[in-house]
Amino acid sequence: MQATYKAKLIATVGILAAGLMMTGCGQKTVAAPPPAGPPEVGVVAIQPQRVALATELPGRTAPNLIAEVRPQVSGIIQKRLFVEGSDVKAGQVLYQIDPSTYQAAFASAKAAEARAEATLNTVRLKAERYRDLVKIKAVSQQDNDDAQAALKQAEADVASAKAAVETARINLAYTRLTAPISGRIGRSAVTDGALVTANQTAALATIQQLSPIYVDVTQSSADLLKLKRSLASGVLKHDGANQAQVKLLLEDGSAYPLPGTLKFSEVTVDQSTGSIILRALFPNPKQTLLPGMFVRAVVEEGVNEQAILVPQRGVTRNPAGEAMVMVVGAEEKVEPRVIKVARTVGDNWLVADGLKAGDRVILEGIQKARPGTPVKVVPFGSAPAAAPGAAQPAATAAKK
């Protein structure tokens, strides 16, 4: 019985082993993948182009004209005649100072003038008579000289009285404080009933002319020297139509719609900051710009007719901190190239040295572009092909 069981077990194992051998003979061997080709990279060919360069500088707005209203005579403010924050015209009355004492002084000066003129008439008649009488020896020469001197003194008294009248009239007019310029007036420092004094230090109000308005920006003297060298060497050229154009970016980042013009640059460098002041004039019809606002001015420097631009995504830094790009050189091999960048222009770098027209800079597939290895070049932005040597699906098993 036990021998029969052992014989059956051996027979079963034999059958299973034979089946496994037949299955193995019916399966095909998976083919090895084809050898990998050169990696594919997207490149852009460098071409010189015309670029207008501009510098973005911080600045502050300042009024075109500013005047502080101060009294020129002393007295009590009777009435304020303007609305705070409104626009006023030159010559508009702003304050009325109590004129009573100045009216009295004016009347007194007029009376003194009349008295001097009356005295002058009497003295003039006497001098004319003595001038005739001295010819016939009716009066002495001394009496005639005294009469002529009295006439001159009376004439001087009249002139002095007229000057006193004019002074009194001016002081009376100064009781009406008028706007020296047109513009927007701020808050009033005094109210009705306040005592003011002639030529006091504190201003009663301030008027600012806001249209047009100045924008004062600062630029380092080093940047100014660099700009002058670029212009002198011919790298940059002035655009005749727009050489003085300036654009503004407001505090919230929005662009001011109206362009301005560059008026002048300061002739002295600030020793504490090493910078100079550039002043631009902007139209401000809607008074969007207010004095003291922080802005950023985009000042046009000039035009580079042969600018070399390379996208920023293609520029990396080597361990020494130098800017470098990968280019496709001879025999379609990758070459690292150290370049000198001057500044950014949009999303590009302006290259000062290291690249020339026709160079092919790698922008896509940089990770696969090893220096000295061959690559397959395609224009940047085109759809990448399937990577060569990719794993293929395993073949299904087939029986022999």
DRENMI-903844 format. One record per residue (C-alpha): residue in one letter; x, y, z. Coordinates in steps of 0.02 Angstrom, whole numbers. Example, Ala and Ser with C-alpha at 12.3 -4.5 7.8 and 13.67 -1.06 7.14 Angstrom:
% residues 2
residu A; east 615; north -225; up 390;
residu S; east 684; north -53; up 357;
% end
This chain:
% residues 400
residu M; east 0; north 0; up 0;
residu Q; east 140; north 120; up 48;
residu A; east 240; north 71; up -107;
residu T; east 90; north 109; up -218;
residu Y; east 71; north 283; up -139;
residu K; east 255; north 324; up -168;
residu A; east 243; north 271; up -350;
residu K; east 93; north 386; up -379;
residu L; east 184; north 534; up -298;
residu I; east 337; north 511; up -408;
residu A; east 229; north 502; up -563;
residu T; east 139; north 665; up -518;
residu V; east 302; north 761; up -490;
residu G; east 367; north 699; up -656;
residu I; east 213; north 760; up -748;
residu L; east 226; north 934; up -669;
residu A; east 409; north 948; up -713;
residu A; east 374; north 902; up -893;
residu G; east 237; north 1034; up -903;
residu L; east 351; north 1170; up -838;
residu M; east 483; north 1125; up -964;
residu M; east 358; north 1134; up -1107;
residu T; east 296; north 1306; up -1049;
residu G; east 471; north 1376; up -1044;
residu C; east 506; north 1315; up -1219;
residu G; east 352; north 1408; up -1284;
residu Q; east 401; north 1585; up -1217;
residu K; east 497; north 1707; up -1327;
residu T; east 649; north 1803; up -1261;
residu V; east 618; north 1994; up -1239;
residu A; east 720; north 2095; up -1366;
residu A; east 853; north 2213; up -1297;
residu P; east 814; north 2402; up -1320;
residu P; east 901; north 2491; up -1464;
residu P; east 1052; north 2597; up -1420;
residu A; east 1008; north 2776; up -1358;
residu G; east 1035; north 2923; up -1478;
residu P; east 1099; north 3099; up -1434;
residu P; east 986; north 3198; up -1317;
residu E; east 872; north 3327; up -1395;
residu V; east 891; north 3511; up -1344;
residu G; east 794; north 3668; up -1390;
residu V; east 904; north 3812; up -1446;
residu V; east 884; north 3993; up -1499;
residu A; east 1000; north 4074; up -1625;
residu I; east 1071; north 4240; up -1566;
residu Q; east 1034; north 4387; up -1681;
residu P; east 1079; north 4571; up -1646;
residu Q; east 926; north 4682; up -1629;
residu R; east 880; north 4862; up -1600;
residu V; east 837; north 4893; up -1417;
residu A; east 786; north 5055; up -1330;
residu L; east 864; north 5054; up -1157;
residu A; east 788; north 5139; up -1007;
residu T; east 829; north 5154; up -822;
residu E; east 701; north 5142; up -683;
residu L; east 741; north 5266; up -545;
residu P; east 653; north 5311; up -382;
residu G; east 588; north 5487; up -360;
residu R; east 468; north 5606; up -276;
residu T; east 343; north 5728; up -348;
residu A; east 363; north 5914; up -313;
residu P; east 250; north 6062; up -357;
residu N; east 293; north 6166; up -508;
residu L; east 266; north 6326; up -407;
residu I; east 242; north 6346; up -219;
residu A; east 202; north 6504; up -120;
residu E; east 175; north 6529; up 66;
residu V; east 48; north 6663; up 111;
residu R; east 112; north 6779; up 249;
residu P; east 44; north 6947; up 309;
residu Q; east 144; north 7104; up 270;
residu V; east 51; north 7209; up 399;
residu S; east -6; north 7170; up 576;
residu G; east -187; north 7158; up 629;
residu I; east -337; north 7049; up 668;
residu I; east -404; north 6928; up 537;
residu Q; east -582; north 6983; up 502;
residu K; east -627; north 6851; up 373;
residu R; east -556; north 6701; up 282;
residu L; east -617; north 6711; up 103;
residu F; east -568; north 6543; up 27;
residu V; east -614; north 6359; up 45;
residu E; east -474; north 6248; up 107;
residu G; east -413; north 6127; up -26;
residu S; east -488; north 6225; up -170;
residu D; east -406; north 6300; up -324;
residu V; east -371; north 6486; up -314;
residu K; east -320; north 6613; up -445;
residu A; east -176; north 6735; up -434;
residu G; east -240; north 6897; up -357;
residu Q; east -388; north 6815; up -271;
residu V; east -420; north 6885; up -95;
residu L; east -385; north 6753; up 37;
residu Y; east -392; north 6848; up 204;
residu Q; east -458; north 7017; up 259;
residu I; east -362; north 7101; up 400;
residu D; east -450; north 7237; up 501;
residu P; east -412; north 7393; up 395;
residu S; east -474; north 7530; up 513;
residu T; east -305; north 7588; up 579;
residu Y; east -230; north 7584; up 405;
residu Q; east -375; north 7683; up 333;
residu A; east -346; north 7815; up 466;
residu A; east -160; north 7820; up 427;
residu F; east -201; north 7840; up 243;
residu A; east -321; north 7983; up 279;
residu S; east -190; north 8068; up 389;
residu A; east -59; north 8053; up 252;
residu K; east -180; north 8128; up 126;
residu A; east -212; north 8276; up 243;
residu A; east -25; north 8304; up 267;
residu E; east -5; north 8303; up 78;
residu A; east -141; north 8435; up 58;
residu R; east -60; north 8545; up 190;
residu A; east 109; north 8531; up 105;
residu E; east 35; north 8576; up -63;
residu A; east -52; north 8729; up 12;
residu T; east 111; north 8787; up 88;
residu L; east 197; north 8759; up -77;
residu N; east 77; north 8876; up -169;
residu T; east 110; north 9018; up -46;
residu V; east 298; north 8995; up -51;
residu R; east 299; north 8982; up -240;
residu L; east 207; north 9149; up -261;
residu K; east 326; north 9236; up -140;
residu A; east 478; north 9165; up -230;
residu E; east 413; north 9225; up -398;
residu R; east 384; north 9403; up -330;
residu Y; east 557; north 9411; up -252;
residu R; east 633; north 9352; up -415;
residu D; east 559; north 9505; up -503;
residu L; east 593; north 9629; up -361;
residu V; east 775; north 9584; up -344;
residu K; east 801; north 9640; up -524;
residu I; east 749; north 9817; up -482;
residu K; east 838; north 9816; up -313;
residu A; east 672; north 9821; up -221;
residu V; east 727; north 9677; up -108;
residu S; east 898; north 9620; up -59;
residu Q; east 984; north 9476; up -141;
residu Q; east 982; north 9384; up 26;
residu D; east 794; north 9395; up 41;
residu N; east 776; north 9327; up -136;
residu D; east 892; north 9182; up -97;
residu D; east 793; north 9140; up 59;
residu A; east 631; north 9140; up -41;
residu Q; east 703; north 9024; up -174;
residu A; east 768; north 8904; up -40;
residu A; east 598; north 8904; up 46;
residu L; east 518; north 8857; up -121;
residu K; east 632; north 8706; up -142;
residu Q; east 598; north 8651; up 36;
residu A; east 411; north 8664; up 9;
residu E; east 426; north 8560; up -149;
residu A; east 523; north 8428; up -52;
residu D; east 390; north 8428; up 84;
residu V; east 257; north 8395; up -47;
residu A; east 358; north 8250; up -120;
residu S; east 381; north 8177; up 54;
residu A; east 196; north 8193; up 88;
residu K; east 156; north 8103; up -75;
residu A; east 274; north 7960; up -27;
residu A; east 189; north 7948; up 143;
residu V; east 20; north 7938; up 57;
residu E; east 84; north 7799; up -57;
residu T; east 153; north 7702; up 93;
residu A; east -12; north 7718; up 184;
residu R; east -105; north 7662; up 27;
residu I; east 7; north 7508; up 10;
residu N; east -15; north 7460; up 192;
residu L; east -202; north 7480; up 173;
residu A; east -198; north 7366; up 20;
residu Y; east -97; north 7238; up 118;
residu T; east -245; north 7213; up 234;
residu R; east -318; north 7112; up 91;
residu L; east -205; north 6959; up 77;
residu T; east -210; north 6897; up -103;
residu A; east -146; north 6738; up -187;
residu P; east 26; north 6768; up -265;
residu I; east 6; north 6622; up -386;
residu S; east -132; north 6512; up -456;
residu G; east -143; north 6337; up -385;
residu R; east -220; north 6229; up -250;
residu I; east -221; north 6302; up -75;
residu G; east -201; north 6194; up 79;
residu R; east -272; north 6211; up 253;
residu S; east -277; north 6379; up 343;
residu A; east -164; north 6400; up 494;
residu V; east -274; north 6537; up 570;
residu T; east -457; north 6571; up 594;
residu D; east -562; north 6729; up 602;
residu G; east -510; north 6838; up 749;
residu A; east -328; north 6782; up 752;
residu L; east -191; north 6911; up 774;
residu V; east -57; north 6908; up 639;
residu T; east 103; north 7009; up 626;
residu A; east 197; north 7078; up 479;
residu N; east 320; north 6956; up 399;
residu Q; east 291; north 6822; up 531;
residu T; east 381; north 6656; up 517;
residu A; east 227; north 6546; up 512;
residu A; east 132; north 6545; up 348;
residu L; east -56; north 6571; up 350;
residu A; east -80; north 6450; up 204;
residu T; east 19; north 6370; up 63;
residu I; east -24; north 6372; up -122;
residu Q; east 48; north 6241; up -240;
residu Q; east 35; north 6234; up -428;
residu L; east 9; north 6052; up -475;
residu S; east -9; north 6058; up -663;
residu P; east 120; north 6035; up -729;
residu I; east 214; north 5950; up -589;
residu Y; east 398; north 5907; up -561;
residu V; east 467; north 5734; up -526;
residu D; east 640; north 5732; up -446;
residu V; east 730; north 5566; up -465;
residu T; east 901; north 5512; up -403;
residu Q; east 1034; north 5425; up -507;
residu S; east 1204; north 5367; up -449;
residu S; east 1351; north 5461; up -520;
residu A; east 1430; north 5294; up -571;
residu D; east 1280; north 5251; up -680;
residu L; east 1285; north 5424; up -757;
residu L; east 1469; north 5404; up -802;
residu K; east 1433; north 5233; up -878;
residu L; east 1292; north 5308; up -982;
residu K; east 1403; north 5448; up -1044;
residu R; east 1539; north 5324; up -1095;
residu S; east 1412; north 5218; up -1190;
residu L; east 1349; north 5371; up -1282;
residu A; east 1526; north 5432; up -1320;
residu S; east 1581; north 5262; up -1386;
residu G; east 1428; north 5246; up -1498;
residu V; east 1360; north 5090; up -1412;
residu L; east 1208; north 5194; up -1366;
residu K; east 1131; north 5326; up -1477;
residu H; east 1002; north 5456; up -1435;
residu D; east 832; north 5434; up -1515;
residu G; east 803; north 5610; up -1580;
residu A; east 614; north 5604; up -1556;
residu N; east 613; north 5531; up -1382;
residu Q; east 780; north 5574; up -1304;
residu A; east 700; north 5672; up -1163;
residu Q; east 550; north 5559; up -1134;
residu V; east 513; north 5497; up -959;
residu K; east 374; north 5379; up -902;
residu L; east 306; north 5354; up -727;
residu L; east 255; north 5206; up -621;
residu L; east 143; north 5254; up -474;
residu E; east 152; north 5188; up -297;
residu D; east 25; north 5051; up -333;
residu G; east 125; north 4990; up -483;
residu S; east 9; north 5063; up -615;
residu A; east 78; north 5165; up -759;
residu Y; east 44; north 5352; up -767;
residu P; east -37; north 5381; up -938;
residu L; east 51; north 5544; up -986;
residu P; east 238; north 5551; up -1028;
residu G; east 352; north 5686; up -961;
residu T; east 509; north 5773; up -1020;
residu L; east 679; north 5778; up -938;
residu K; east 722; north 5958; up -895;
residu F; east 893; north 5958; up -814;
residu S; east 1013; north 5862; up -702;
residu E; east 1095; north 5930; up -547;
residu V; east 1274; north 5989; up -569;
residu T; east 1331; north 5934; up -396;
residu V; east 1348; north 5757; up -329;
residu D; east 1275; north 5728; up -156;
residu Q; east 1425; north 5677; up -52;
residu S; east 1324; north 5573; up 70;
residu T; east 1238; north 5465; up -62;
residu G; east 1348; north 5483; up -217;
residu S; east 1197; north 5525; up -323;
residu I; east 1130; north 5669; up -425;
residu I; east 955; north 5737; up -452;
residu L; east 866; north 5725; up -619;
residu R; east 711; north 5834; up -638;
residu A; east 569; north 5793; up -758;
residu L; east 410; north 5891; up -794;
residu F; east 244; north 5800; up -812;
residu P; east 72; north 5864; up -863;
residu N; east -53; north 5837; up -723;
residu P; east -224; north 5895; up -787;
residu K; east -325; north 5783; up -670;
residu Q; east -206; north 5815; up -524;
residu T; east -175; north 5630; up -504;
residu L; east 1; north 5669; up -447;
residu L; east 13; north 5756; up -279;
residu P; east 169; north 5834; up -202;
residu G; east 274; north 5711; up -103;
residu M; east 212; north 5552; up -188;
residu F; east 339; north 5412; up -213;
residu V; east 354; north 5361; up -395;
residu R; east 472; north 5266; up -508;
residu A; east 527; north 5356; up -665;
residu V; east 577; north 5260; up -820;
residu V; east 708; north 5370; up -902;
residu E; east 753; north 5328; up -1082;
residu E; east 941; north 5322; up -1104;
residu G; east 964; north 5285; up -1287;
residu V; east 956; north 5151; up -1422;
residu N; east 1076; north 5004; up -1445;
residu E; east 1068; north 4960; up -1629;
residu Q; east 1164; north 4794; up -1609;
residu A; east 1104; north 4728; up -1442;
residu I; east 1135; north 4545; up -1400;
residu L; east 992; north 4477; up -1295;
residu V; east 980; north 4304; up -1220;
residu P; east 829; north 4238; up -1122;
residu Q; east 858; north 4230; up -936;
residu R; east 808; north 4047; up -928;
residu G; east 963; north 4002; up -1028;
residu V; east 1086; north 4089; up -910;
residu T; east 1159; north 4002; up -758;
residu R; east 1302; north 4039; up -638;
residu N; east 1462; north 3941; up -618;
residu P; east 1543; north 3912; up -447;
residu A; east 1640; north 4074; up -469;
residu G; east 1476; north 4170; up -487;
residu E; east 1505; north 4210; up -671;
residu A; east 1360; north 4207; up -792;
residu M; east 1369; north 4066; up -918;
residu V; east 1267; north 3983; up -1055;
residu M; east 1274; north 3818; up -1146;
residu V; east 1297; north 3835; up -1333;
residu V; east 1298; north 3707; up -1473;
residu G; east 1466; north 3722; up -1558;
residu A; east 1564; north 3627; up -1688;
residu E; east 1514; north 3446; up -1724;
residu E; east 1348; north 3480; up -1635;
residu K; east 1431; north 3465; up -1465;
residu V; east 1389; north 3562; up -1307;
residu E; east 1509; north 3699; up -1254;
residu P; east 1498; north 3802; up -1093;
residu R; east 1523; north 3988; up -1126;
residu V; east 1558; north 4120; up -993;
residu I; east 1471; north 4284; up -1036;
residu K; east 1464; north 4460; up -965;
residu V; east 1288; north 4526; up -937;
residu A; east 1254; north 4712; up -920;
residu R; east 1072; north 4722; up -867;
residu T; east 901; north 4646; up -889;
residu V; east 786; north 4698; up -1031;
residu G; east 615; north 4624; up -998;
residu D; east 642; north 4436; up -975;
residu N; east 810; north 4441; up -1066;
residu W; east 988; north 4478; up -1017;
residu L; east 1083; north 4610; up -1116;
residu V; east 1251; north 4529; up -1154;
residu A; east 1402; north 4642; up -1156;
residu D; east 1530; north 4507; up -1202;
residu G; east 1542; north 4320; up -1237;
residu L; east 1411; north 4295; up -1372;
residu K; east 1402; north 4343; up -1555;
residu A; east 1276; north 4333; up -1696;
residu G; east 1237; north 4154; up -1747;
residu D; east 1280; north 4071; up -1582;
residu R; east 1153; north 3937; up -1533;
residu V; east 1108; north 3948; up -1349;
residu I; east 1023; north 3800; up -1265;
residu L; east 862; north 3848; up -1177;
residu E; east 776; north 3679; up -1163;
residu G; east 853; north 3514; up -1110;
residu I; east 998; north 3594; up -1018;
residu Q; east 995; north 3450; up -891;
residu K; east 1038; north 3328; up -1031;
residu A; east 1168; north 3441; up -1112;
residu R; east 1335; north 3389; up -1042;
residu P; east 1490; north 3486; up -1099;
residu G; east 1576; north 3397; up -1243;
residu T; east 1431; north 3279; up -1282;
residu P; east 1340; north 3281; up -1450;
residu V; east 1158; north 3336; up -1451;
residu K; east 1013; north 3343; up -1571;
residu V; east 963; north 3524; up -1603;
residu V; east 782; north 3580; up -1623;
residu P; east 712; north 3758; up -1620;
residu F; east 661; north 3814; up -1447;
residu G; east 475; north 3795; up -1417;
residu S; east 446; north 3653; up -1541;
residu A; east 361; north 3494; up -1478;
residu P; east 495; north 3376; up -1409;
residu A; east 510; north 3205; up -1491;
residu A; east 496; north 3043; up -1394;
residu A; east 655; north 3008; up -1299;
residu P; east 762; north 2880; up -1393;
residu G; east 794; north 2715; up -1308;
residu A; east 635; north 2721; up -1205;
residu A; east 579; north 2554; up -1134;
residu Q; east 459; north 2460; up -1246;
residu P; east 314; north 2354; up -1179;
residu A; east 361; north 2173; up -1148;
residu A; east 308; north 2051; up -1285;
residu T; east 167; north 1936; up -1244;
residu A; east 213; north 1755; up -1218;
residu A; east 182; north 1637; up -1364;
residu K; east 184; north 1452; up -1367;
residu K; east 292; north 1358; up -1486;
% end
